Amino acid sequence: MLVLLALGGFAESLRHPRGDRPLSGSLDPAAADPRVEPDCPEPPAREGQPRREVDTVDFEDVTSGVLFDCPQTYDHSVVTYRGEVVGAVLPRGSHAWVHLNDDAYAELSGPLPTHRDFRGPNTGVGALIPRELAEQIRFVGAPGTRGDVLEVIATFQRVDDATDEVAILRVSRGVVTRVGGPYERGLLPDRAIAAALLVPVTAGFLAWARRVDRRR
Amino acid sequence: MLFRPDERDFRLIGFYAGKVLFGVGLVMLLPAALAIVLGEGNDAVSFVIGACLAVLVGQASQTFLRSPAPLSTSHGLTAVALSYFVVPFFACIPLLLSGHYASYLDAYFESVSAFATTSLTLVNDLDHLSRSVKLWRQLMQMQGGLGIVIVVLTVFAGAAGQSGLLYSGESGDERTAPNVLPIVRFVWRLTLVYGVAGTLALWAGMILTGLGPWEGLFHASALFMAAFDSGGFSLHSANVAFYRSTLVEAILMVLMVAGAFSFALHHQLWQGRSRELLRNIETRTIAASIILIFVLVGIGLGRSMTFVDFGPLLRHGLFQLVSAHTTTGLTTIPGRLLVTDWGVLAPAMLVTAMAIGGMAGSTAGGIKAIRIGLLLKGLRRDTRKVLLPEDAVIVETYHVTTDRILRDEQVRGAATMLLLWLVLYLTGGMLAVFYGYDVTLALFESVSAGSSTGLTVGIVRPSLEWPLKLAFIVQMVTGRLEFIAVFALAGYVVSVVRGRV
């Protein structure tokens, strides 16, 4: 137990620096906590009852949280959405698939581990964008790289008839509102020192233990 | 009669747990090497630190706790259970130092989830997580799926004489052959063959989907480990949906099913006995279960009008079902939609599939098809006894490698285990209800944790209450080791406490 406690303390001491103070502002509570009932403009139909035809109106500045909380409300509606391109751009003929994250790491606090403002898991939506928009993307969110942020006008498809994909955006047009780029992940000196000390200690102990084993 | 372990018992247990820790520490050097190649300096150093600590403490255990005493069943079981709780303390160090986990507890949870092949995750900002740490998450799953004891035994053949007890403690295999190294070597060979074929197939799928060759290879190998070892960790927050590819999903379903087959069944197929696939009680039980549950999932999705066309219903309904039944946890839809758009019947059927799980002696979790099959056979036998004349001789048989006669003690054993599993599932669920979660969501998450599946409706997240994190940790390990090993460890812990009181 003592060894494990010491281990925990040692590991905690080597963590990344805190960086700037956590930013104020809140996440979409429904997306964060499943105990919070989503406040959908149109309540979902109960199982076995026909789904009501919802007027397809335009919605501005939706988040992935509200789209997934109220998919029936937003189905086939035109929405505006902003998100960081992450992972990869996957070409499909005249279009391309991207995943657009709209969580705090995308635009508010920035990617980890540049800070310790933990805002939860990634949240985002898959989007089928025109090839011309895809060609404007310079950076894709990845380890060490902040992705471009796209603002798109799209139709939310709960189930896309053409591709059978679920909960995606069919983008009609969009624009790159922020260009991404690499972010610094410099080597932390205390960690390097710890490793530099541990390696010879471990090697020495292993050599000693082997000698002891041979003598036995 | 009181259980009074002495110093010799604790030395033996510590010795073998130390061996496992040492082995896992060495495996950490693989992601360290990748981190160096990719220029992920901080992570390379983190892996070196984690590896050194694991190797140091593991070797110290072996040097100072060495004992000539023979390993007994209780020692083996306890050593395995202790390994699953202690090893993640070291394995999680690179995760914590990656900067993507809010606390040591979160990193420890992730590590336990990986070794237990659950894939419930507390990672923050997965899409920016370094590749070496992502590889480590997959490697932990692989070690857990194959059995970290197995991983170590094949490296440290000095444990050959004791390997049978450790192997059965982890795998739940009732055989206690004095030397199971031939079995272990077959498992490695099988994994290698599936690994090469599965990774190549996925690689082709990744390139077709638009990923570059090296990125595609990385994704392919990672997803192979996730699928075949019934792990379920993905490289992106969108999970399998990220690839937007029915080909990739189809290949993954084949690998998930292969991972849910028992190694004994694989051995039969390897030797050309393909008829075993049709005659084995477990394959028949799982096949019937998948067909029946899929029909009910389809009815549920149809009634809730989630899918109106058969194409997407088959694609997403079947994938989620196979992922649940093989207790893998990969998914093609956002988890939130299980709550807001999949109605009630379909998610309930997924819970049933997770609860049943895969085959005994495979990488999958859950109650196991063999127990369900034996119970159903027992029910049939008892029903026939009632219907047929009293002097009729009722013999029920089942097939696992050979034809066997169903015995009362087997049915009783299966019923006992079923009861334990149900208690495990309900306990986690009720604890989550205590914290205010809806009972249906709580049961979903609890069954997912206990059966080592990892599908989530959103309860397990970084802001989850810490007592629930601890509860799910215990559930995941207990489910992975199927109770007895954890009970053995608990027995030792109680004896230590009682000895001091």
Interface residues (C-beta under 8 A of the other chain):
Chain A: V3 L4 L7 G8 F10 A11 E12 L14 R15 H16 A31 A32 D33 P34 R35 P38 P44 A45 E47 G48 P50 R51 F68 D69 C70 P71 Q72 V86 G87 A88 V89 L90 P91 R92 A96 W97 H99 N101 D103 Y105 P111 L112 P113 R116 F118 R119 G120 P121 N122 T123 G124 G126 G141 A142 P143 G144 T145 R158 V159 D161 T163 D164 E165 V166 A167 R185 G186 L187 L188 R191 A192 A194 A195 L198 V199 V201 T202 F205 L206 A209 V212 D213 R216
Chain B: E40 G41 N42 V45 S46 V48 I49 C52 L53 V55 L56 V57 Q59 A60 Q62 T63 R66 V86 F89 F90 I93 L96 L97 S98 G99 H100 A102 Y104 T121 V123 N124 D125 L126 D127 H128 L129 S130 R131 T209 G210 L211 E215 H236 S237 A238 A241 F242 Y243 R244 T246 G300 R303 S304 M305 T306 F307 V308 D309 G311 P312 R315 H316 T332 I333 P334 R336 L337 V339 T340 D341 G343 V344 L345 G436 Y437 D438 L441 V457 G458 I459 R461 P462 S463
